[in-house]
Amino acid sequence: MLAQRLSALIAQTSLEISPAQQKQLVELVELLDKWNKAYNLTSVRDPNEMLVRHILDSIVVGPHLAGQRFIDVGTGPGLPGLPLAICNPDKEFVLLDSLGKRIRFIRTVIHKLGLTNVTAVESRVEAYQPELGFDGVLSRAFASLEDMLSWCHHLPAPHGRFYALKGQLDPAELAAIPAGFAVQESHALQVPQLEGQRHLVIVTAQ
């Protein structure tokens, strides 16, 4: 059963996720599994695998987030934005993607789960001009940090940070960061039962 498996996975972390939040996370997986059959939103087909590769892989970032307003760029089917929004109801999340079917899925999730802290936006990142800058710009979609910073440089507030979810850290990629930016922190993320390395790289403008 998905709920029991999720509870067991969370127990292997230091995260505190309430029963109500766990229920929403399971509902998210069930909706993703249902929509995936028709709309091909993710290459992960097994809901049990989604718990590890989509839910846990997203929510382990939560303790590192500083601030109130976040944007998840190239969110796909709402990852990591939706799981983070469920687990951080005190923070606001804008989920940005250029593909209509992904945004329709996210809006369905927002409605079905009653999420009040998520806004879905269909737009290319370079065309999106927010009225207010964000405390954090999140992404696990960009091929490189250089791409993320060059395409998203207009999104953070003056004190804002970039949060890049990466697999193995590539020293050459870190060295190729454009002028005017610096890696503030990097964290090895522990994701129960996930094969391979996961890292969070936090970058600030100088």
N, CA, C and O of each residue as an XYZ file, in Angstrom:
824
protein
N       0.840     -1.198      0.000
C       0.000      0.000      0.000
C       0.879      1.254      0.000
O       1.847      1.344      0.756
N       0.534      2.214     -0.852
C       1.376      3.405     -1.027
C       1.554      4.181      0.273
O       2.657      4.637      0.575
N       0.483      4.334      1.043
C       0.555      5.136      2.270
C       1.548      4.540      3.254
O       2.321      5.269      3.874
N       1.533      3.216      3.403
C       2.456      2.559      4.342
C       3.892      2.678      3.846
O       4.814      2.904      4.631
N       4.071      2.525      2.543
C       5.429      2.625      1.990
C       5.979      4.039      2.155
O       7.145      4.218      2.508
N       5.135      5.046      1.897
C       5.583      6.423      2.060
C       5.969      6.690      3.519
O       7.003      7.301      3.791
N       5.148      6.238      4.433
C       5.426      6.435      5.856
C       6.758      5.795      6.243
O       7.533      6.373      7.005
N       7.021      4.593      5.712
C       8.271      3.894      6.011
C       9.472      4.633      5.417
O      10.535      4.684      6.035
N       9.309      5.201      4.231
C      10.400      5.957      3.596
C      10.705      7.227      4.389
O      11.867      7.554      4.628
N       9.653      7.938      4.794
C       9.848      9.176      5.549
C      10.513      8.885      6.891
O      11.300      9.693      7.386
N      10.197      7.732      7.479
C      10.794      7.347      8.766
C      12.304      7.168      8.665
O      13.009      7.210      9.674
N      12.804      6.967      7.430
C      14.255      6.820      7.225
C      14.950      8.169      7.058
O      16.158      8.221      6.832
N      14.195      9.252      7.169
C      14.762     10.600      7.069
C      14.521     11.335      8.387
O      13.914     10.793      9.310
N      14.999     12.566      8.460
C      14.737     13.397      9.649
C      13.555     14.335      9.411
O      13.300     15.235     10.211
N      12.836     14.122      8.310
C      11.714     14.995      7.962
C      10.514     14.728      8.863
O      10.252     13.592      9.257
N       9.795     15.795      9.177
C       8.542     15.648      9.925
C       7.388     16.023      8.991
O       7.147     17.198      8.715
N       6.692     15.008      8.518
C       5.586     15.198      7.582
C       4.319     14.676      8.262
O       4.260     13.511      8.655
N       3.315     15.527      8.399
C       2.105     15.158      9.141
C       1.315     14.083      8.389
O       1.488     13.926      7.180
N       0.449     13.340      9.092
C      -0.402     12.350      8.414
C      -1.242     12.965      7.296
O      -1.428     12.345      6.249
N      -1.751     14.182      7.513
C      -2.553     14.844      6.475
C      -1.703     15.151      5.241
O      -2.162     14.990      4.111
N      -0.470     15.592      5.461
C       0.431     15.875      4.341
C       0.815     14.581      3.619
O       0.902     14.558      2.391
N       1.042     13.521      4.368
C       1.366     12.234      3.748
C       0.204     11.754      2.877
O       0.412     11.204      1.796
N      -1.010     11.968      3.357
C      -2.200     11.583      2.576
C      -2.235     12.355      1.253
O      -2.536     11.781      0.206
N      -1.927     13.655      1.300
C      -1.903     14.462      0.080
C      -0.804     14.003     -0.883
O      -1.004     13.984     -2.097
N       0.345     13.638     -0.337
C       1.451     13.164     -1.178
C       1.063     11.877     -1.900
O       1.395     11.696     -3.071
N       0.360     10.984     -1.204
C      -0.109      9.742     -1.826
C      -1.137     10.064     -2.919
O      -1.106      9.473     -3.998
N      -2.042     10.999     -2.634
C      -3.041     11.402     -3.632
C      -2.357     11.992     -4.869
O      -2.801     11.773     -5.996
N      -1.287     12.733     -4.650
C      -0.515     13.289     -5.768
C       0.043     12.168     -6.641
O      -0.039     12.238     -7.867
N       0.606     11.139     -6.019
C       1.149     10.004     -6.775
C       0.039      9.293     -7.541
O       0.224      8.905     -8.694
N      -1.100      9.125     -6.906
C      -2.220      8.441     -7.572
C      -2.707      9.233     -8.782
O      -3.013      8.649     -9.822
N      -2.781     10.560     -8.656
C      -3.175     11.402     -9.784
C      -2.132     11.366    -10.895
O      -2.473     11.304    -12.076
N      -0.867     11.403    -10.511
C       0.212     11.358    -11.499
C       0.191     10.029    -12.257
O       0.381      9.996    -13.473
N      -0.039      8.951    -11.536
C      -0.114      7.627    -12.165
C      -1.289      7.574    -13.149
O      -1.157      7.052    -14.256
N      -2.423      8.111    -12.739
C      -3.625      8.101    -13.581
C      -3.419      8.931    -14.853
O      -3.701      8.470    -15.959
N      -2.924     10.156    -14.679
C      -2.718     11.053    -15.830
C      -1.588     10.556    -16.732
O      -1.613     10.762    -17.946
N      -0.607      9.906    -16.128
C       0.567      9.489    -16.883
C       0.207      8.494    -17.982
O       0.843      8.457    -19.036
N      -0.814      7.694    -17.724
C      -1.225      6.679    -18.711
C      -1.718      7.335    -20.005
O      -1.560      6.774    -21.089
N      -2.311      8.513    -19.884
C      -2.844      9.209    -21.064
C      -1.901     10.284    -21.599
O      -1.828     10.501    -22.809
N      -1.178     10.958    -20.701
C      -0.449     12.167    -21.104
C       1.076     12.031    -21.035
O       1.803     12.949    -21.412
N       1.552     10.881    -20.553
C       2.996     10.635    -20.562
C       3.775     11.770    -19.902
O       4.646     12.378    -20.525
N       3.456     12.050    -18.638
C       4.067     13.167    -17.914
C       5.429     12.823    -17.331
O       6.252     13.710    -17.106
N       5.670     11.532    -17.083
C       6.942     11.105    -16.510
C       7.286      9.714    -17.027
O       6.405      8.904    -17.317
N       8.588      9.458    -17.135
C       9.027      8.132    -17.596
C       8.917      7.083    -16.487
O       9.041      5.886    -16.746
N       8.688      7.531    -15.265
C       8.531      6.598    -14.139
C       7.093      6.078    -14.154
O       6.146      6.854    -14.026
N       6.936      4.773    -14.309
C       5.600      4.172    -14.474
C       5.036      3.582    -13.191
O       3.819      3.519    -13.020
N       5.902      3.155    -12.298
C       5.471      2.441    -11.097
C       5.227      3.446     -9.960
O       6.140      4.186     -9.592
N       4.004      3.484     -9.398
C       3.721      4.424     -8.307
C       4.668      4.263     -7.112
O       5.010      5.252     -6.463
N       5.092      3.041     -6.815
C       6.048      2.844     -5.723
C       7.376      3.520     -6.022
O       8.034      4.059     -5.133
N       7.753      3.479     -7.295
C       8.995      4.139     -7.730
C       8.819      5.663     -7.683
O       9.758      6.393     -7.366
N       7.615      6.130     -8.000
C       7.341      7.573     -7.929
C       7.538      8.103     -6.511
O       8.010      9.224     -6.322
N       7.174      7.298     -5.521
C       7.345      7.737     -4.125
C       8.795      8.096     -3.844
O       9.076      9.084     -3.167
N       9.716      7.292     -4.366
C      11.144      7.522     -4.117
C      11.683      8.615     -5.038
O      12.281      9.589     -4.581
N      11.462      8.439     -6.340
C      12.138      9.286     -7.331
C      11.488     10.646     -7.534
O      12.125     11.571     -8.039
N      10.219     10.774     -7.143
C       9.533     12.056     -7.304
C       9.195     12.715     -5.963
O       9.430     13.910     -5.783
N       8.648     11.944     -5.028
C       8.198     12.549     -3.775
C       9.368     12.757     -2.807
O       9.652     13.889     -2.414
N      10.042     11.679     -2.427
C      11.163     11.822     -1.471
C      12.265     12.690     -2.053
O      12.852     13.514     -1.352
N      12.543     12.502     -3.334
C      13.611     13.257     -3.994
C      13.316     14.757     -3.976
O      14.233     15.576     -4.029
N      12.025     15.113     -3.902
C      11.638     16.522     -3.838
C      11.652     17.060     -2.412
O      12.216     18.123     -2.151
N      11.029     16.322     -1.485
C      10.800     16.907     -0.153
C      12.067     16.979      0.699
O      12.101     17.721      1.681
N      13.118     16.217      0.340
C      14.365     16.325      1.119
C      15.007     17.700      0.961
O      15.889     18.067      1.737
N      14.566     18.461     -0.043
C      15.100     19.815     -0.248
C      14.510     20.800      0.772
O      15.116     21.829      1.071
N      13.333     20.479      1.297
C      12.584     21.395      2.151
C      13.360     22.080      3.258
O      13.262     23.299      3.398
N      14.137     21.337      4.061
C      14.853     21.972      5.177
C      15.872     23.036      4.743
O      16.304     23.848      5.562
N      16.250     23.034      3.478
C      17.273     23.986      2.997
C      16.674     25.269      2.434
O      17.409     26.203      2.112
N      15.348     25.326      2.312
C      14.717     26.501      1.699
C      14.655     27.667      2.679
O      14.190     27.518      3.809
N      15.131     28.833      2.234
C      15.093     30.036      3.064
C      14.197     31.063      2.388
O      14.408     31.397      1.222
N      13.192     31.572      3.113
C      12.297     32.577      2.551
C      10.878     32.081      2.445
O      10.533     31.027      2.979
N      10.044     32.854      1.746
C       8.601     32.585      1.668
C       8.102     32.289      0.262
O       7.180     31.493      0.082
N       8.715     32.933     -0.746
C       8.194     32.819     -2.113
C       9.198     32.110     -3.015
O      10.363     32.498     -3.104
N       8.716     31.057     -3.685
C       9.598     30.237     -4.511
C       8.985     30.009     -5.884
O       7.763     29.970     -6.033
N       9.840     29.859     -6.879
C       9.384     29.480     -8.205
C      10.128     28.223     -8.630
O      11.348     28.135     -8.493
N       9.379     27.248     -9.148
C       9.939     26.004     -9.664
C       9.906     26.109    -11.183
O       8.842     26.070    -11.800
N      11.083     26.240    -11.771
C      11.210     26.521    -13.203
C      11.374     25.206    -13.972
O      12.182     24.354    -13.600
N      10.588     25.054    -15.060
C      10.616     23.788    -15.791
C      10.109     22.669    -14.897
O      10.715     21.602    -14.803
N       8.984     22.934    -14.244
C       8.476     22.058    -13.182
C       8.015     20.697    -13.686
O       7.890     19.756    -12.902
N       7.752     20.579    -15.026
C       7.237     19.304    -15.534
C       5.876     19.029    -14.902
O       5.003     19.896    -14.924
N       5.680     17.825    -14.335
C       4.404     17.534    -13.679
C       4.358     18.046    -12.234
O       3.659     17.484    -11.391
N       5.122     19.131    -11.955
C       5.056     19.735    -10.622
C       6.117     19.254     -9.664
O       5.867     19.130     -8.465
N       7.319     18.978    -10.189
C       8.396     18.442     -9.353
C       9.626     19.334     -9.420
O      10.100     19.637    -10.514
N      10.145     19.754     -8.297
C       9.799     19.382     -6.914
C       8.703     20.235     -6.274
O       8.410     20.068     -5.091
N       8.084     21.159     -7.047
C       7.220     22.175     -6.465
C       6.017     21.648     -5.704
O       5.760     22.093     -4.585
N       5.258     20.694     -6.290
C       4.047     20.226     -5.621
C       4.344     19.518     -4.293
O       3.722     19.852     -3.285
N       5.272     18.555     -4.257
C       5.576     17.930     -2.958
C       6.077     18.938     -1.920
O       5.729     18.843     -0.743
N       6.890     19.898     -2.351
C       7.393     20.907     -1.418
C       6.266     21.801     -0.915
O       6.248     22.178      0.257
N       5.321     22.142     -1.796
C       4.195     22.981     -1.390
C       3.307     22.260     -0.381
O       2.816     22.870      0.569
N       3.104     20.960     -0.591
C       2.298     20.170      0.344
C       2.955     20.156      1.730
O       2.274     20.274      2.748
N       4.263     20.012      1.755
C       4.987     19.874      3.033
C       5.356     21.216      3.663
O       5.792     21.262      4.813
N       5.183     22.303      2.916
C       5.508     23.644      3.422
C       4.342     24.588      3.153
O       4.464     25.503      2.338
N       3.204     24.376      3.834
C       2.010     25.174      3.553
C       2.173     26.652      3.898
O       1.358     27.477      3.486
N       3.216     26.994      4.650
C       3.475     28.393      5.009
C       4.231     29.133      3.913
O       4.402     30.349      4.005
N       4.689     28.429      2.872
C       5.446     29.061      1.792
C       4.608     29.069      0.512
O       3.728     28.228      0.326
N       4.900     30.042     -0.371
C       4.185     30.156     -1.644
C       5.053     29.612     -2.778
O       6.269     29.805     -2.801
N       4.401     28.930     -3.713
C       5.128     28.341     -4.835
C       4.446     28.688     -6.156
O       3.240     28.501     -6.316
N       5.247     29.199     -7.105
C       4.810     29.341     -8.491
C       5.468     28.218     -9.280
O       6.683     28.035     -9.217
N       4.654     27.463    -10.029
C       5.171     26.352    -10.829
C       5.074     26.730    -12.292
O       3.983     26.947    -12.820
N       6.227     26.806    -12.944
C       6.318     27.337    -14.299
C       6.714     26.240    -15.279
O       7.690     25.523    -15.062
N       5.940     26.116    -16.368
C       6.307     25.190    -17.436
C       5.694     25.692    -18.733
O       4.655     26.352    -18.723
N       6.338     25.379    -19.847
C       5.852     25.877    -21.137
C       4.869     24.918    -21.795
O       4.274     25.257    -22.818
N       4.686     23.729    -21.227
C       3.827     22.713    -21.842
C       2.449     22.686    -21.185
O       2.320     22.481    -19.978
N       1.433     22.897    -22.005
C       0.071     23.019    -21.502
C      -0.428     21.811    -20.728
O      -1.100     21.961    -19.708
N      -0.101     20.598    -21.211
C      -0.637     19.402    -20.533
C      -0.073     19.278    -19.110
O      -0.761     18.787    -18.214
N       1.152     19.714    -18.903
C       1.736     19.663    -17.552
C       1.029     20.662    -16.631
O       0.715     20.347    -15.484
N       0.787     21.859    -17.145
C       0.108     22.887    -16.338
C      -1.325     22.465    -16.035
O      -1.815     22.709    -14.932
N      -2.006     21.837    -16.992
C      -3.367     21.339    -16.731
C      -3.357     20.296    -15.625
O      -4.239     20.286    -14.766
N      -2.356     19.415    -15.644
C      -2.240     18.413    -14.581
C      -2.035     19.092    -13.223
O      -2.693     18.739    -12.244
N      -1.131     20.057    -13.167
C      -0.840     20.745    -11.908
C      -2.086     21.445    -11.381
O      -2.364     21.404    -10.182
N      -2.837     22.089    -12.278
C      -4.071     22.780    -11.849
C      -5.102     21.785    -11.326
O      -5.854     22.099    -10.404
N      -5.142     20.593    -11.904
C      -6.034     19.537    -11.406
C      -5.630     19.132     -9.996
O      -6.481     18.980     -9.119
N      -4.338     18.960     -9.782
C      -3.837     18.593     -8.450
C      -4.171     19.685     -7.432
O      -4.645     19.391     -6.335
N      -3.925     20.937     -7.796
C      -4.225     22.067     -6.904
C      -5.695     22.015     -6.477
O      -6.019     22.198     -5.304
N      -6.581     21.763     -7.451
C      -8.023     21.720     -7.176
C      -8.389     20.513     -6.302
O      -9.086     20.651     -5.296
N      -7.913     19.338     -6.698
C      -8.305     18.103     -5.988
C      -7.752     18.069     -4.568
O      -8.413     17.568     -3.658
N      -6.542     18.598     -4.371
C      -5.905     18.540     -3.051
C      -6.195     19.790     -2.219
O      -5.819     19.866     -1.049
N      -6.869     20.774     -2.835
C      -7.202     21.988     -2.095
C      -5.991     22.809     -1.697
O      -5.961     23.403     -0.620
N      -4.988     22.841     -2.572
C      -3.760     23.585     -2.255
C      -3.990     25.081     -2.489
O      -4.423     25.487     -3.567
N      -3.701     25.885     -1.485
C      -3.919     27.328     -1.584
C      -2.612     28.105     -1.754
O      -2.631     29.329     -1.879
N      -1.480     27.400     -1.760
C      -0.174     28.085     -1.818
C       0.579     27.789     -3.112
O       1.799     27.940     -3.174
N      -0.159     27.362     -4.152
C       0.465     27.024     -5.436
C      -0.231     27.767     -6.572
O      -1.459     27.810     -6.639
N       0.567     28.351     -7.460
C       0.063     28.966     -8.687
C       0.776     28.319     -9.864
O       2.005     28.260     -9.895
N       0.000     27.832    -10.838
C       0.587     27.225    -12.032
C       0.603     28.252    -13.164
O      -0.400     28.915    -13.425
N       1.752     28.374    -13.831
C       1.908     29.363    -14.902
C       2.449     28.673    -16.145
O       3.493     28.022    -16.106
N       1.721     28.825    -17.255
C       2.201     28.282    -18.531
C       2.978     29.367    -19.262
O       2.391     30.329    -19.757
N       4.286     29.215    -19.331
C       5.128     30.225    -19.978
C       6.537     29.671    -20.154
O       6.974     28.794    -19.409
N       7.224     30.191    -21.134
C       8.666     29.957    -21.215
C       9.336     30.835    -20.160
O       8.871     31.939    -19.879
N      10.416     30.346    -19.585
C      11.014     31.060    -18.453
C      11.487     32.458    -18.848
O      11.346     33.405    -18.073
N      12.047     32.587    -20.050
C      12.587     33.902    -20.442
C      11.481     34.913    -20.704
O      11.733     36.118    -20.694
N      10.254     34.438    -20.939
C       9.129     35.336    -21.200
C       8.370     35.701    -19.928
O       7.527     36.598    -19.943
N       8.663     35.020    -18.844
C       7.909     35.236    -17.601
C       8.541     36.376    -16.810
O       9.703     36.302    -16.410
N       7.765     37.419    -16.593
C       8.270     38.594    -15.870
C       7.431     38.808    -14.608
O       6.374     39.437    -14.678
N       7.874     38.304    -13.471
C       7.092     38.452    -12.245
C       7.127     39.885    -11.731
O       8.108     40.604    -11.920
N       6.036     40.287    -11.077
C       6.000     41.632    -10.481
C       6.965     41.723     -9.310
O       7.594     42.759     -9.093
N       7.080     40.636     -8.556
C       7.989     40.576     -7.413
C       9.020     39.482     -7.632
O       8.704     38.420     -8.167
N      10.255     39.742     -7.216
C      11.270     38.709     -7.289
C      11.023     37.630     -6.238
O      10.283     37.843     -5.278
N      11.645     36.481     -6.429
C      11.436     35.333     -5.539
C      12.595     35.160     -4.557
O      13.739     35.512     -4.844
N      12.259     34.602     -3.383
C      13.302     34.264     -2.408
C      14.146     33.101     -2.910
O      15.333     33.001     -2.599
N      13.523     32.226     -3.686
C      14.252     31.074     -4.193
C      13.761     30.653     -5.569
O      12.559     30.633     -5.835
N      14.717     30.313     -6.448
C      14.421     29.782     -7.781
C      14.876     28.328     -7.791
O      16.069     28.039     -7.693
N      13.918     27.423     -7.911
C      14.179     25.985     -7.845
C      14.149     25.364     -9.225
O      13.351     25.766    -10.072
N      15.009     24.391     -9.457
C      14.863     23.602    -10.677
C      15.649     22.308    -10.579
O      16.746     22.256    -10.024
N      15.049     21.262    -11.138
C      15.823     20.043    -11.358
C      15.776     19.678    -12.838
O      16.107     18.560    -13.232
N      15.350     20.665    -13.659
C      15.146     20.382    -15.080
C      16.324     20.808    -15.960
O      16.482     20.291    -17.066
N      17.139     21.728    -15.491
C      18.170     22.284    -16.372
C      19.369     21.349    -16.492
O      19.787     20.709    -15.527
N      19.905     21.294    -17.705
C      21.066     20.442    -17.960
C      22.281     20.937    -17.190
O      23.071     20.134    -16.693
N      22.434     22.248    -17.087
C      23.619     22.787    -16.416
C      23.261     23.991    -15.561
O      22.255     24.660    -15.797
N      24.094     24.257    -14.570
C      23.941     25.452    -13.747
C      24.060     26.710    -14.599
O      23.358     27.696    -14.373
N      24.954     26.663    -15.577
C      25.154     27.822    -16.452
C      23.850     28.191    -17.165
O      23.486     29.364    -17.240
N      23.145     27.169    -17.692
C      21.857     27.419    -18.352
C      20.837     27.986    -17.368
O      20.137     28.951    -17.673
N      20.762     27.382    -16.197
C      19.788     27.817    -15.206
C      19.993     29.290    -14.853
O      19.037     30.064    -14.806
N      21.242     29.665    -14.608
C      21.536     31.036    -14.190
C      21.323     32.037    -15.321
O      20.855     33.151    -15.087
N      21.664     31.642    -16.544
C      21.521     32.587    -17.661
C      20.054     32.775    -18.042
O      19.666     33.861    -18.472
N      19.219     31.717    -17.889
C      17.807     31.825    -18.260
C      16.939     32.383    -17.134
O      15.872     32.943    -17.386
N      17.397     32.230    -15.898
C      16.542     32.576    -14.747
C      17.067     33.750    -13.940
O      16.576     34.015    -12.843
N      18.058     34.458    -14.468
C      18.731     35.508    -13.696
C      17.781     36.623    -13.271
O      18.051     37.332    -12.302
N      16.645     36.785    -14.008
C      15.708     37.883    -13.727
C      14.661     37.512    -12.674
O      13.825     38.347    -12.327
N      14.687     36.295    -12.164
C      13.605     35.834    -11.292
C      13.806     36.084     -9.799
O      12.823     36.367     -9.115
N      15.020     35.996     -9.254
C      15.133     36.171     -7.803
C      15.059     37.628     -7.358
O      15.408     38.545     -8.102
N      14.594     37.815     -6.119
C      14.703     39.107     -5.452
C      16.184     39.375     -5.187
O      17.007     38.474     -5.351
N      16.542     40.607     -4.777
C      17.961     40.929     -4.553
C      18.679     39.948     -3.621
O      19.861     39.661     -3.810
N      17.966     39.441     -2.623
C      18.585     38.507     -1.675
C      18.324     37.046     -2.063
O      18.716     36.131     -1.339
N      17.657     36.828     -3.216
C      17.192     35.486     -3.571
C      18.312     34.515     -3.909
O      19.444     34.906     -4.196
N      17.961     33.245     -3.866
C      18.945     32.189     -4.132
C      18.426     31.269     -5.240
O      17.223     31.158     -5.476
N      19.357     30.629     -5.894
C      19.042     29.581     -6.858
C      19.281     28.227     -6.190
O      20.325     28.002     -5.578
N      18.305     27.330     -6.313
C      18.418     25.982     -5.744
C      18.383     24.984     -6.903
O      17.330     24.754     -7.499
N      19.522     24.402     -7.213
C      19.602     23.452     -8.322
C      19.696     22.031     -7.777
O      20.612     21.706     -7.022
N      18.739     21.185     -8.168
C      18.766     19.778     -7.776
C      19.560     19.015     -8.827
O      19.205     18.998    -10.005
N      20.625     18.396     -8.384
C      21.532     17.731     -9.313
C      21.764     16.282     -8.877
O      21.463     15.894     -7.748
N      22.303     15.508     -9.797
C      22.744     14.163     -9.448
C      24.160     14.250     -8.894
O      24.392     14.846     -7.842
N      25.089     13.657     -9.601
C      26.495     13.749     -9.208
C      27.023     15.152     -9.514
O      26.689     15.734    -10.546
N      27.842     15.689     -8.621
C      28.389     17.028     -8.846
C      29.547     16.958     -9.840
O      30.442     16.122     -9.716
N      29.511     17.838    -10.812
C      30.540     17.901    -11.840
C      31.393     19.148    -11.593
O      30.900     20.265    -11.754
N      32.656     18.982    -11.209
C      33.510     20.151    -10.938
C      33.589     21.114    -12.122
O      33.645     22.329    -11.932
N      33.594     20.580    -13.330
C      33.658     21.448    -14.518
C      32.397     22.302    -14.630
O      32.456     23.466    -15.026
N      31.257     21.710    -14.277
C      29.996     22.466    -14.324
C      30.006     23.591    -13.291
O      29.572     24.707    -13.577
N      30.502     23.293    -12.094
C      30.579     24.315    -11.047
C      31.529     25.435    -11.455
O      31.290     26.604    -11.153
N      32.600     25.069    -12.139
C      33.599     26.062    -12.550
C      33.088     26.953    -13.678
O      33.609     28.047    -13.897
N      32.053     26.477    -14.401
C      31.547     27.219    -15.564
C      30.436     28.194    -15.201
O      29.788     28.748    -16.089
N      30.210     28.409    -13.926
C      29.171     29.357    -13.505
C      29.524     30.756    -14.022
O      30.673     31.185    -13.909
N      28.542     31.468    -14.588
C      28.827     32.794    -15.158
C      29.346     33.781    -14.106
O      29.111     33.619    -12.908
N      30.041     34.782    -14.577
C      30.511     35.848    -13.689
C      29.329     36.505    -13.007
O      28.258     36.646    -13.598
N      29.527     36.906    -11.755
C      28.461     37.556    -11.012
C      27.663     36.605    -10.136
O      26.765     37.029     -9.409
N      27.992     35.305    -10.206
C      27.322     34.303     -9.369
C      28.368     33.491     -8.605
O      29.513     33.364     -9.040
N      27.957     32.949     -7.468
C      28.863     32.117     -6.678
C      28.080     30.998     -5.995
O      26.943     31.192     -5.566
N      28.705     29.827     -5.902
C      28.098     28.729     -5.151
C      28.206     29.051     -3.670
O      29.307     29.205     -3.142
N      27.075     29.153     -3.007
C      27.067     29.467     -1.585
C      27.216     28.198     -0.747
O      27.986     28.154      0.212
N      26.462     27.168     -1.132
C      26.512     25.894     -0.406
C      26.218     24.774     -1.387
O      25.575     24.982     -2.416
N      26.697     23.585     -1.053
C      26.193     22.388     -1.735
C      25.997     21.308     -0.678
O      26.790     21.172      0.254
N      24.926     20.547     -0.847
C      24.558     19.528      0.132
C      24.347     18.196     -0.569
O      23.683     18.128     -1.604
N      24.910     17.144     -0.005
C      24.569     15.793     -0.447
C      23.223     15.440      0.181
O      23.065     15.507      1.400
N      22.262     15.066     -0.650
C      20.922     14.745     -0.163
C      20.773     13.236      0.011
O      21.157     12.458     -0.863
N      20.219     12.837      1.136
C      19.991     11.422      1.398
C      18.544     11.083      1.058
O      17.615     11.508      1.745
N      18.370     10.316     -0.008
C      17.030      9.907     -0.441
C      16.918      8.401     -0.261
O      17.567      7.653     -0.992
N      16.113      7.931      0.694
C      16.015      6.497      0.950
C      15.668      5.706     -0.310
O      14.747      6.055     -1.049
N      16.418      4.642     -0.536
C      16.190      3.673     -1.618
C      16.386      4.232     -3.020
O      15.993      3.605     -4.004
N      16.998      5.418     -3.111
C      17.294      5.967     -4.434
C      18.724      5.606     -4.818
O      19.670      5.867     -4.075
N      18.857      5.004     -5.983
C      20.200      4.671     -6.470
C      20.847      5.920     -7.053
O      20.176      6.741     -7.679
N      22.149      6.061     -6.847
C      22.863      7.215     -7.383
C      22.884      8.379     -6.413
O      22.148      8.401     -5.426
N      23.732      9.337     -6.706
C      23.898     10.493     -5.822
C      22.869     11.585     -6.136
O      22.408     11.721     -7.269
N      22.526     12.355     -5.102
C      21.685     13.534     -5.278
C      22.322     14.681     -4.511
O      22.774     14.507     -3.379
N      22.355     15.842     -5.125
C      22.933     17.024     -4.483
C      22.017     18.225     -4.688
O      21.262     18.311     -5.657
N      22.114     19.130     -3.752
C      21.475     20.437     -3.880
C      22.583     21.480     -3.914
O      23.398     21.565     -2.995
N      22.604     22.272     -4.982
C      23.589     23.345     -5.106
C      22.850     24.673     -4.956
O      21.894     24.943     -5.682
N      23.300     25.502     -4.009
C      22.677     26.799     -3.754
C      23.611     27.892     -4.247
O      24.765     27.979     -3.827
N      23.093     28.724     -5.147
C      23.892     29.763     -5.794
C      23.287     31.124     -5.497
O      22.065     31.275     -5.472
N      24.143     32.117     -5.270
C      23.671     33.484     -5.075
C      24.351     34.415     -6.085
O      25.445     34.139     -6.578
N      23.674     35.510     -6.371
C      24.288     36.561     -7.181
C      25.203     37.393     -6.285
O      24.901     37.614     -5.112
N      26.311     37.845     -6.839
C      27.269     38.608     -6.045
C      27.079     40.100     -6.246
O      27.803     40.900     -5.653
